[in-house]
Amino acid sequence: MTSSPDQPAARVLLSQAHVTEVEEKLVVEALRSGWVAPLGPFVEQFEAAVAERVGVASAVALSSGTAALHLALLHAGAEPGRVVVLPSMTFAATANAVLYTGAEPVFVDSRPDDANVDPDALLSTVSELQKEGRDVAAVVTVDLFGRAADHDVIEPGLAALGVAHVEDAAEALGATLGGRPAGSYGQSAALSFNGNKIMTTSGGGMLLSNDPTVVDRARYLATQARQPAPWYEHTEVGYNYRMSNLLAALGVGQLSRLDEMIGRRRAIRERYAAALAHLPGVSFLGRLGPRRDDEDNCWLTCILLDPAATPSTPDSVIESLGSAGIEARHLWKPMHLQPMYRSARMVDTGASADLFARGVTLPSGSALSDADIDRVIEALGPALSGAG
Ligand SMILES: *Cc1c(COP(=O)(O)O)cnc(C)c1O
């Protein structure tokens, strides 16, 4: 779309769904096949294709990533009286899923360089809780903004402590760590296909595991815990968490374009870096530490502002971009700063609060054109020099 003086340019959004004729054809095929709802052949195809992509044995397509986390935590035995340890900096869905089970969340702070959970603090928190006699049901790790957490340290550490690991890979499909895909760690892993994620089914999620009994049990619970009987027979509480065939058709199309979409998000990140990295007080989250960002899926590109070197703040940058028709946002507000979780236990190093105070996520969607990114960069110039 081009703009003219009397027609304002379209708003540049943070991370919009990016669909093409590939998806259109498959969704129409699903409609015409008669398999509109609830299940159908695209669901199985989608599950198999994602499992293969991530390199795990089995997968069940669900109505959301939150549903996947809920079922993963139930399988890990999260329940009242037990504790689940998780990062403070994450989307609320991770913590809410813990509360659904009745378990108590205990939050751990971030690494200062990439915002992912501090792996040493995570492991020492678990062993501290165990020494106190607390019953730790599980640890949930989160692969934030499309970058895998330090699973090379966390996975063996949790195995030694005897605690189940659930990987919240909602933001990280396509990312890897040492060549191993995000979503392949832990007892099980959750993916999200929400509208703003790297690929979407408009709404949806998936639970992955190398242990087929985890996935079989989740599939059963997600189908109202319906027993195999000629009538509706139920022996325990179930959920309505399955994905429909229409949405799975969209997912099959999106997955076929995943690498292309990741490539585009990476190109956008490189464009921002080339234009902004030299500005005083500006750095790129995930490019600060010893680990490069080559294996990230580049879901969202986040910059950090150094208050000692620039008068700009996240609020001033977001507002200034907003008035230029560009959407930018704060990083996830840490859970221990949320009114909802204020009384929860938190292992606080100050890192996530600092990242929240200094971070801005920039428009990163793969549907954005070079002209859109140029518009963002142009608007960021004055915004970052404090003149916005
Ligand atoms: C998006 C997201 C979820 C939840 O996924 P939904 O599909 O929206 O339920 C969970 N955890 C993280 C870290 C997310 O970013």
The ligand as an SDF file (V2000), in Angstrom:
LIG
                    3D

 15 15  0  0  0  0  0  0  0  0999 V2000
    2.1920  -16.1620   23.7970 C   0  0  0  0  0  0  0  0  0  0  0  0
    2.7750  -16.7850   24.9960 C   0  0  0  0  0  0  0  0  0  0  0  0
    2.0980  -17.7690   25.7330 C   0  0  0  0  0  0  0  0  0  0  0  0
    0.6460  -18.0900   25.5580 C   0  0  0  0  0  0  0  0  0  0  0  0
    0.2520  -18.5050   24.3420 O   0  0  0  0  0  0  0  0  0  0  0  0
   -1.3040  -18.3510   23.8930 P   0  0  0  0  0  0  0  0  0  0  0  0
   -1.3260  -19.1750   22.6680 O   0  0  0  0  0  0  0  0  0  0  0  0
   -1.5390  -16.9040   23.6580 O   0  0  0  0  0  0  0  0  0  0  0  0
   -2.1450  -18.9080   24.9870 O   0  0  0  0  0  0  0  0  0  0  0  0
    2.7530  -18.3920   26.7770 C   0  0  0  0  0  0  0  0  0  0  0  0
    3.9960  -18.0560   27.1160 N   0  0  0  0  0  0  0  0  0  0  0  0
    4.6840  -17.1020   26.4480 C   0  0  0  0  0  0  0  0  0  0  0  0
    6.0700  -16.8030   26.8880 C   0  0  0  0  0  0  0  0  0  0  0  0
    4.0930  -16.4230   25.3860 C   0  0  0  0  0  0  0  0  0  0  0  0
    4.7660  -15.4480   24.7640 O   0  0  0  0  0  0  0  0  0  0  0  0
  1  2  1  0
  2  3  1  0
  2 14  2  0
  3  4  1  0
  3 10  2  0
  4  5  1  0
  5  6  1  0
  6  7  2  0
  6  8  1  0
  6  9  1  0
 10 11  1  0
 11 12  2  0
 12 13  1  0
 12 14  1  0
 14 15  1  0
M  END
$$$$
